[in-house]
Amino acid sequence: MIPFLDLKAINSRHKTEIQEAISGVIDSGWYILGEAVKQFEEAFVTYCGTKHCIGVANGLDALILILRAYGYGPGDEIIVPANTYIASILAISAVGATPVLVEPDLKTYLINTASIEEKITKNTKAILLVHLYGQACPMDEINNIANKYNLKIIEDSAQAHGAIYKDTRVGNLGDASAFSFYPGKNLGALGDGGAVTTNDDKLAETLRALRNYGSHKKYENLYKGMNSRLDELQAPILSVKLKYLDVDNQKRREISQTYRKEINNPQIILPSVYGSEESHVWHLFVVRTIKREKLQKYLLDNGVQTVIHYPIPPHKQQAYREWNHLEFPITEQIHEEVLSLPISPVMSGDEIHKVIEVINKFD
């Protein structure tokens, strides 16, 4: 069986370095917001090209904290793609603001920039864009809209660590960016973790307080904050793996290029890259077919594990039952047809070609 994602193999490559990093934290005697978190934040700042990185507990908290730091709440509207993972939308709901859903482009699965402007009202405060599946959004168009209406741009970069848009990495393309370090991400911890990157000094200062009970100084609380700190044991693991991120991303690009060149089944719609190859880091390689369930079963029967990202769109979830009557046909089509094939930096050539061979024989 070719696994969808072999996390054990991915992390085993760095086992010795990871063990040494963890031992260093244990020996330090400092386990919350210590030197390891500081070192990772500094390394990620250098990598992303931003002024600030604030390590937090997970990607959802990163989004929530950004929205709280900007002061968004009831009466404010935040534009967000309709076909995103639900966390992007949950963050908006968590601060009491209103998510305004926008259909994606069927070719790229990214937010359709042509549809954003018609959703803007006097209450719109920000565009929360998602670099879905690892592909950077078309920022020129989004920046033009944001500048025209004086809107903030918040990046959900949870799936796109290292993607580059016109010489600038995601995380440095908007006013603030949220990252997730969930184990399956391109840069994954051995547990939960997240971060916010920004060039805004004031925002960074507020975020550092908000993640730590709203406190800049122990027992003095400036804000009604929360406990959302990047774990001191996860930080050095991320520092180790960050050194290999670009190499791993390039391996993912090479696999995607092979898939796109050699998968030739007419029943399978392959993903596309709208910009340069480096704009996509292929967190997921997502194909579409109207015969998804049959294809998934066929692949499993032939030794290839796949995953559906995501079977139910946010507006059809029970959590948002007030939206269940709404129709977003492009989003619904995507969620009914997508299937993610194995792609990871530890896949062998034989595994890659087996996936291609098997899927080309699907009928």
Secondary structure as the mmCIF struct_conf table of DSSP 4:
data_model
#
loop_
_struct_conf.conf_type_id
_struct_conf.id
_struct_conf.beg_label_comp_id
_struct_conf.beg_label_asym_id
_struct_conf.beg_label_seq_id
_struct_conf.end_label_comp_id
_struct_conf.end_label_asym_id
_struct_conf.end_label_seq_id
STRN STRN1 ILE A 2 ILE A 2
BEND BEND1 PHE A 4 PHE A 4
HELX_RH_AL_P HELX_RH_AL_P1 LEU A 7 SER A 12
TURN_TY1_P TURN_TY1_P1 ARG A 13 HIS A 14
HELX_RH_AL_P HELX_RH_AL_P2 LYS A 15 SER A 28
TURN_TY1_P TURN_TY1_P2 GLY A 29 GLY A 29
STRN STRN2 ILE A 32 ILE A 32
BEND BEND2 LEU A 33 LEU A 33
HELX_RH_AL_P HELX_RH_AL_P3 GLU A 35 CYS A 48
TURN_TY1_P TURN_TY1_P3 GLY A 49 GLY A 49
BEND BEND3 LYS A 51 LYS A 51
STRN STRN3 HIS A 52 VAL A 56
BEND BEND4 ALA A 57 ALA A 57
HELX_RH_AL_P HELX_RH_AL_P4 GLY A 59 ALA A 69
TURN_TY1_P TURN_TY1_P4 TYR A 70 GLY A 71
TURN_TY1_P TURN_TY1_P5 PRO A 74 GLY A 75
STRN STRN4 GLU A 77 PRO A 81
TURN_TY1_P TURN_TY1_P6 ALA A 82 ASN A 83
BEND BEND5 THR A 84 THR A 84
HELX_RH_AL_P HELX_RH_AL_P5 ILE A 86 ALA A 94
TURN_TY1_P TURN_TY1_P7 VAL A 95 GLY A 96
STRN STRN5 THR A 98 VAL A 102
HELX_LH_PP_P HELX_LH_PP_P1 GLU A 103 GLU A 103
STRN STRN6 PRO A 104 PRO A 104
HELX_LH_PP_P HELX_LH_PP_P2 ASP A 105 ASP A 105
TURN_TY1_P TURN_TY1_P8 LEU A 106 THR A 108
BEND BEND6 LEU A 110 LEU A 110
STRN STRN7 ILE A 111 ILE A 111
HELX_RH_3T_P HELX_RH_3T_P1 THR A 113 SER A 115
TURN_TY1_P TURN_TY1_P9 ILE A 116 ILE A 116
HELX_RH_3T_P HELX_RH_3T_P2 GLU A 117 LYS A 119
TURN_TY1_P TURN_TY1_P10 LYS A 122 ASN A 123
STRN STRN8 THR A 124 VAL A 130
HELX_RH_3T_P HELX_RH_3T_P3 LEU A 132 GLY A 134
STRN STRN9 GLN A 135 GLN A 135
HELX_LH_PP_P HELX_LH_PP_P3 ALA A 136 CYS A 137
HELX_RH_AL_P HELX_RH_AL_P6 MET A 139 TYR A 149
TURN_TY1_P TURN_TY1_P11 ASN A 150 ASN A 150
STRN STRN10 LYS A 152 ASP A 156
TURN_TY1_P TURN_TY1_P12 ALA A 158 GLN A 159
TURN_TY1_P TURN_TY1_P13 HIS A 161 GLY A 162
STRN STRN11 ILE A 164 TYR A 165
TURN_TY1_P TURN_TY1_P14 LYS A 166 ASP A 167
STRN STRN12 THR A 168 ARG A 169
TURN_TY1_P TURN_TY1_P15 VAL A 170 GLY A 171
BEND BEND7 ASN A 172 ASP A 175
STRN STRN13 ALA A 176 SER A 180
TURN_TY1_P TURN_TY1_P16 PRO A 183 GLY A 184
BEND BEND8 LYS A 185 LEU A 187
BEND BEND9 LEU A 190 GLY A 191
STRN STRN14 GLY A 194 THR A 198
BEND BEND10 ASN A 199 ASN A 199
HELX_RH_AL_P HELX_RH_AL_P7 ASP A 201 LEU A 210
TURN_TY1_P TURN_TY1_P17 ARG A 211 ARG A 211
STRN STRN15 ASN A 212 ASN A 212
TURN_TY1_P TURN_TY1_P18 TYR A 213 GLY A 214
STRN STRN16 SER A 215 LYS A 217
TURN_TY1_P TURN_TY1_P19 LYS A 218 TYR A 219
STRN STRN17 GLU A 220 ASN A 221
BEND BEND11 LEU A 222 TYR A 223
STRN STRN18 ASN A 227 ASN A 227
STRN STRN19 ASP A 231 ASP A 231
TURN_TY1_P TURN_TY1_P20 GLU A 232 LEU A 233
HELX_RH_AL_P HELX_RH_AL_P8 GLN A 234 LEU A 242
TURN_TY1_P TURN_TY1_P21 LYS A 243 TYR A 244
HELX_RH_AL_P HELX_RH_AL_P9 LEU A 245 GLU A 262
TURN_TY1_P TURN_TY1_P22 PRO A 266 GLN A 267
STRN STRN20 ILE A 269 ILE A 269
HELX_LH_PP_P HELX_LH_PP_P4 LEU A 270 PRO A 271
BEND BEND12 TYR A 274 GLY A 275
HELX_RH_3T_P HELX_RH_3T_P4 GLU A 277 SER A 279
STRN STRN21 HIS A 280 HIS A 280
BEND BEND13 HIS A 283 HIS A 283
STRN STRN22 PHE A 285 ARG A 288
TURN_TY1_P TURN_TY1_P23 ILE A 290 LYS A 291
HELX_RH_AL_P HELX_RH_AL_P10 ARG A 292 ASP A 301
TURN_TY1_P TURN_TY1_P24 ASN A 302 GLY A 303
STRN STRN23 VAL A 304 VAL A 304
STRN STRN24 VAL A 307 VAL A 307
BEND BEND14 HIS A 309 HIS A 309
BEND BEND15 PRO A 311 ILE A 312
HELX_RH_3T_P HELX_RH_3T_P5 PRO A 314 LYS A 316
BEND BEND16 GLN A 317 GLN A 317
HELX_RH_3T_P HELX_RH_3T_P6 GLN A 318 TRP A 323
TURN_TY1_P TURN_TY1_P25 ASN A 324 HIS A 325
HELX_RH_AL_P HELX_RH_AL_P11 PRO A 329 GLU A 337
STRN STRN25 VAL A 338 LEU A 341
HELX_LH_PP_P HELX_LH_PP_P5 PRO A 342 PRO A 342
TURN_TY1_P TURN_TY1_P26 PRO A 345 VAL A 346
HELX_RH_AL_P HELX_RH_AL_P12 GLY A 349 ASN A 360
TURN_TY1_P TURN_TY1_P27 LYS A 361 LYS A 361
#
